[in-house]
Amino acid sequence: MPNETNTTNTNETYSCGICHQENFARGDMSIENTFEDFSGISVCVNCRDNTFRYSDRTESFIHQDDWCDDDHEDYSCEEEDRPEHSDYIDSYYSGSYRNHNALVKPYENFTKNTLILGIENEVQVRGSSRLGRDDLAYNITQHDLKNFAKCKEDSSIGYGFEIVSKPATFEYHKTAWDIFFQNSARYLRSYRDTSTGLHIHVNQSFFVSRMAVGKILEFINSDINKNFVNDVSGRVATHYCMRNNSLKIKNVKTYRERGAFHIYCDATKTHEFRCFSGNVKKESFFKTLEFVVAICHYAKNECPMININYNDFVSYVRSNHFNYPYLFNWLMKKGYLNKGKLKEKTKFYNKRKVRKLCV
């Protein structure tokens, strides 16, 4: 393994480009210092160990989103029989999966109040991948996610495609994506590319009232929650997922823009979370799905009418952590579960005010 110690002046101090910790020196890698990755970002030792992996292929540390089995010296792979050209990427205009009842296995029964998720995960093929775009689309649609997802063109992605799942419960998604993460995911990248996103649709019928939807609208767009939402989303707002901090619960009546949270998609009878970065890492992917499941249940059953903030939501997740293991572990790793970061739960609004806000 090469020596990654940087010879830069050790008297200088730096801010980590990942965790943003400040005032540590560059120098001896055994202490609190940094090295520079291939993008020129200063990174502290802790973030290096958690975010980068050593590649035998390149003889350097590379970001874990760019690391695949080809980067391990013990990895060898045999060419499988694949068609020279596969036509398994549908047109962008081919439509989404809409009929819920026809799209999950017959034994998965649910009512209109069951929370159903539909996934659109935008991905790109890694430059180091030995498999091309068509080969990967073939593997995904005919093996990894057979009968559960399709690949679609999307001009905003570049050399990649959009993986669109059939609507299903979260429990079903947890098993349906397993083979994908074991196989094709290692040849794809998404998280660090600003052109790729992870869009999650939820069925409108899950929410008893518009008020619950309005709570999510306010939560996602509120300035109070901005840093938390950016953190859990893996990216800041872009023109694909704009936020508007003036949006409140009452705006659920009229707001129909395709922002970070797109409400009332009439064609699919869903609400769409558009704020997340695309993801091909199992832990991060399911952390994001658990966030959506948690925020939907929180808004429907637990969320207060005023001061809708992430501290109260984090308290809810902590109280129900067995239901959200990936999200809970992420919150713990990021420090959101520290007692000092959690404020006392906000009390619910008085009944008179609640009636005024009901829609």
N, C-alpha and C positions, 0 to 999 in steps of 0.2 A: 504494500500500500504506500503510495507516495506521501511525502511530507507536505501537509497542506498549510504549514505555518507560513504566514505572510511576513515579509520583511519590512512592511510599512512602519513608520515611526511609532514606537510603542507608547510615546507620551500623548499621542492623540487619543481622543475618545470618540466612540461611535454609538449610533442607535441601530438596533437590530431591525432589518427590513421586514421581519415577520412578526415578532412579538412587540416590537417598538420599545423594548427596554433601552434605556439611555445610560450614558456615562460609564461604559466599560471599555477597557483598553484592548488594542489588537497586539498580539504577540504570541506568548506561549499558549498552545492550544489546551494545556492542562488546566488553565485558569479561565477567567471570564473574558474571553476575547472572541474574535471573529475570523472567519475566512471569507473569501469572496467566491460565490458560485459563478457559473458560466455567464450569468446575466449581469455580473458586477454588483450584486446585492450583498451588503454586509450582513452576516448572519451569526448569531451567538451560538455557542457550543450546544446549548440545550435544544435550540431549534434545528441545528444541523442534525443532531441525533434523532430528532422526532420527525423531521421533514425530508431529509436527504438519505440516500443509500449509496453505498460504494459499488461502482460498476467495474467488473473485471474487463468488460469490453472496451470501455473508454479510459480505464485506469484513473478514475476521478469520481468525486461525489456528484450525483445528479439528483434532481428533484424526484420524489417518490412517484409523482404522476407520470414521469417520463421513464421510470424503471420498469423493465419487464424481464421475463425469464431469460431472454437472450443476453441480458447483462450479467448473468451468473456464469462463472467459468465451468460449472458442472452441468450446465443445461445443454441438452442436445435434443433435436427434434427431427422427426422423419416426415418427409413430404407425404401428405395424405392425398388420396384420389379426390380431386375437386374438378369441377368443370373449368375449361379454359376461360370462359366468360359466364358470369352468372347474372341473370336479370332479376334480381331479388330486391331492387330498390324501387319503390313505387314513386309515382309522381307526387309532388307536393299537394296537388289538387285532388288526390285520390280519396280524400275524406278521412275522418276519424272513426274509431269504433264507437258506435252510439247505442246500439241495442244491448243493454246490460244483460238481460236474461239469456241472450244467445251467445254470450262471449265468455262465460266462465263455465267450469265443469258443472254438470247437473247436480252434483251432491252439495254444492255450495249454495245454500238457500239463504235468502235475505229479504227483508221487507223494505219499504220505501224509506224508513227511518234508519236503516243501516248505512254507515258511512262507506262510500265506494270511492276508490281512487283510480284515476287514469293517468298514466305517466307518459310524458314526452321528454326524452333525454337526448339532447343534441351532443354528438361526439365527433371527434376527428381521428383519423388514422395517424398513429405515431410515425415519425420519419424513420425510426429504426425498425419498424415492423417488417417482418418477412412476408406478411400477408397483405394483399391489396384490398382496396375498398370493396370490390365485388365479392372477393372471397370471404371477407368478414360478414358482409350482408347475408351471404349464403349460409355461413355457419350459424349466425344468430337466428335467422328465420326458419332454418331447416333442422336445427339441433338445439342450440342453447335455450331459445325462447319459442320453440316450435308450437304453433297453434295459439300462442299467447301474445305475440308482438310482431310488428312489421317494421321495415325500414323505409323511410321516405326521404326524397330529395328536399333540400332546403338551401337556397342560394346564399344565405347568410353564413353558412357553416364552412364552406371551402371544401377541402378533400375529406369528406365525411358524410354523415347522414343523421337523420333523426330517428330514434327508436321509439315507436309508439305502441304502448301496451293496450291490452283490452282492459276495460274497467273491472276491478275486483276489490274485495276487502283487503285490508292491510295484512291480515293473516295469510291470505292467499299469495300476495306479493312477496312475502318473506321467503316462501319456498320456491316460487316461480322463477326468481332471479338467481338462484344459487349456481346453476351450471354456467350462466353467463359470466359471473364473477370469477369462476374457476378457469374459464377458457378464453373467450374472445376479449374480455375486458382488458387483459394485459397488453393487447395490441392497439388499444385506443387511448386517447387523452381527451380531457375536457375541462377539468377544474380551473386551470390557469389560463384558458383561452377566453378572451372577452367576447368572442362571437358565439359561444355556446352557452346554452342555458338548460335548466331542468324545470319544466313546467308541470305542475300537478293539478289535475282537475278533481273536484269533489262534487258529488251530486247535490243539487239544490234541495231535494226532498229530505235530506238529513236534518236540515234546520227547520225547527218548528215555526220560527218567526223571523222576520227581516232584521229584528234587533240584533240577534246573534251574528248575522252576517255583517251588520254595521259595526259591531265591536271589532271584528277582524279587520275591517276596512280602516278603522281608526288606529288599531294597534300597529298595523304594518306601515302606516303613513306618518304616525306621530313622531315629532322631533325627539321626544323623551326616549323613544325606543330605537332611534335611528342607528346608533352604534351597535346595539344588540342585534337588530335585524340584519345589518350589514355583515355582522360576524357570523350569524347562523346561516345567512344566505351564501356566504363565501365570495361576495362581491358587492360593490356599491351600486347605486341605481344607475342604469344606463337608459338610452332612448328606447330600449326594448321593454324596460320595466320602471318607468318613472314613478316617483313618489310625490305626493302633494300633502304637505303637513297641515293644510287647512281642512282636510277631510275629517268629518266627525260621524258619529253614529247616524245622525239624521240624514246625511247625504246618501245613504243607501237607497233612498227613494228615487233619486235622479241620476246618480253617478254611473256612467257606463263606459268610461275610457279604458283602454287596454293598458293599465298601469301595472304596478307591482302586484296588485290584487285585482283581477278583472272579474267583476261580479255580473251575474246573469248573462252568461253566454247562451243565447237563446237556441242556437243550432244544436248544442249538446246538452242543454238543461243542466249546466254545471257552473260552478265558480272556479276561477283559475288562479292559482298562485304562480306568478311569473318572475319572482324576485331571485330565485336561486341560480347559482352557477351550475353548469352541467357537471356530472360526476360519474366516474367509473371505479371508484373505490367503495367496497362493500360497506365499511363502517360509516363513511360520510354519506353515502347514498341513503342508508336506512336511518341515519340520524336525521336527515332532511325529511324523510317520509314520516318519521315519528313526530317531528315538530309539527307537521301539517295535521296529523291525527290529534295531537295534544291540543293545538290551538283551536281546532274545531270543537272538541269536547269542552275545553275551557270556556270558549265563548258561548257555547250553548247552555252550560250548566253552572259555571263558577264565576265568570268574569263580572267585576263590579261595573257600575254604570258611569263612574267618573274616575279620573286618574288611571286610565287603562295603561298600565306600564309593565315592563318586563319583569320587575321584581316580584310582583304578584304571580305572574305566570311561572316564574322559576320556582316559587314556593309550591305552586300546584304540581309541577313536574316532580319536585322532590317528594311530595306527599304521595305521589302515584308512580314512583320510580320503577316499580316492577313491570309496569306497562310500557315504559319507555327506556329500556336499558342503554341503547345507543345514544340517545339524546342526553340521558342522565350522565353517562360517562363523559360526553363532550362538555357538558356544563361544568362538571367537576374539573376536567383538565384545563378549561379556560378560566377557572376561578370564580364562576358565577354562583357557586354554592357556598362560598365563604360567608360566614355570618355577617361580616361587615358590609357585604354587598346587598344583603337582603333587608328591605325595610318592612316595617309592620304592615300587615295586610290592610288594604284600603277597605273602608266600610262601604256597604252598598248605599246607593242614593236613597233618599226618602221616597215613599210610594207616590207622592204627588208628582215629583219630578220624573219618576219612571214613566208614569202615564203620559206625560207630555212628550217623551222621547219615543214612545211606542209607535211602530209603523206597521 
